[in-house]
Amino acid sequence: MEFIGYLGNILLALCGIPLVLEAIRNPQYKINKMFLGMWFLGEILMLAYIIGDPALMLKYITNVLCLTVISILLVIIWRRNHAKLCKETRT
């Protein structure tokens, strides 16, 4: 049963990777900032709620770190794609 919990944690921590891959493939991909904000806030609030339980704290800290990296990558990709589109429209 513990394995199922760890597997669920890994999947939740990595579920934003398809967003990053789509942003890389499609320069016109729109990042849903509301989704990212709600996801991040939910993780932070749950982390605050479960302080004291080491296993759950590890889960939510991992999720927050992964979400932070995913968000940074999406912003970098969006800026790069936006600059590329602006450059193409000028020429």
C-alpha positions as CSV (number, residue, x, y, z in Angstrom):
1,M,0.0,0.0,0.0
2,E,2.9,2.4,0.7
3,F,4.2,1.8,-2.8
4,I,0.9,3.1,-4.2
5,G,1.3,6.3,-2.1
6,Y,4.9,6.9,-3.4
7,L,3.8,6.2,-7.0
8,G,1.0,8.7,-6.6
9,N,3.4,11.3,-5.2
10,I,5.8,10.8,-8.1
11,L,2.9,11.2,-10.7
12,L,1.6,14.3,-9.0
13,A,5.0,15.8,-8.8
14,L,5.7,15.2,-12.5
15,C,2.3,15.8,-14.0
16,G,3.3,19.3,-15.3
17,I,6.0,17.8,-17.6
18,P,3.5,17.4,-20.5
19,L,2.9,21.2,-20.2
20,V,6.6,21.8,-20.7
21,L,6.9,19.4,-23.6
22,E,3.9,21.0,-25.3
23,A,5.3,24.5,-24.8
24,I,8.6,23.3,-26.4
25,R,6.9,21.8,-29.4
26,N,4.3,24.5,-30.0
27,P,5.6,28.2,-30.0
28,Q,2.0,29.5,-29.8
29,Y,1.2,27.4,-26.7
30,K,-0.7,29.4,-24.1
31,I,0.3,28.8,-20.5
32,N,-2.7,28.7,-18.1
33,K,-1.4,30.9,-15.3
34,M,-4.5,30.4,-13.2
35,F,-4.0,26.6,-13.3
36,L,-0.4,27.0,-12.2
37,G,-1.2,29.5,-9.5
38,M,-4.0,27.3,-8.1
39,W,-1.8,24.2,-8.2
40,F,1.0,26.0,-6.4
41,L,-1.2,27.6,-3.8
42,G,-2.9,24.2,-3.1
43,E,0.5,22.6,-2.6
44,I,1.6,25.4,-0.2
45,L,-1.6,25.3,1.8
46,M,-1.5,21.5,2.1
47,L,2.2,21.7,3.2
48,A,1.2,24.2,5.9
49,Y,-1.7,21.9,7.0
50,I,0.4,18.7,7.4
51,I,3.4,20.2,9.2
52,G,4.6,17.5,11.6
53,D,4.1,14.5,9.4
54,P,7.5,13.8,7.8
55,A,6.2,11.5,5.0
56,L,3.5,14.0,3.9
57,M,5.9,16.9,4.3
58,L,8.4,15.2,1.9
59,K,5.6,14.7,-0.6
60,Y,4.4,18.3,-0.6
61,I,7.9,19.7,-0.5
62,T,8.8,17.5,-3.5
63,N,5.7,18.7,-5.3
64,V,6.4,22.4,-4.6
65,L,10.0,22.0,-5.8
66,C,8.9,20.2,-9.0
67,L,6.1,22.8,-9.6
68,T,8.6,25.6,-9.1
69,V,11.0,24.1,-11.7
70,I,8.2,23.5,-14.1
71,S,6.9,27.1,-13.8
72,I,10.4,28.5,-14.3
73,L,10.9,26.3,-17.4
74,L,7.5,27.3,-18.8
75,V,8.2,31.0,-18.4
76,I,11.6,30.6,-20.1
77,I,10.1,28.7,-22.9
78,W,7.2,31.2,-23.3
79,R,9.6,34.1,-23.4
80,R,11.8,32.4,-26.0
81,N,8.7,31.5,-28.1
82,H,7.2,34.9,-27.8
83,A,10.5,36.6,-28.9
84,K,10.7,34.2,-31.8
85,L,7.1,35.0,-32.9
86,C,7.8,38.8,-32.6
87,K,10.9,38.5,-34.7
88,E,9.0,36.5,-37.4
89,T,6.2,39.0,-37.6
90,R,8.7,41.9,-38.0
91,T,10.4,40.3,-41.0
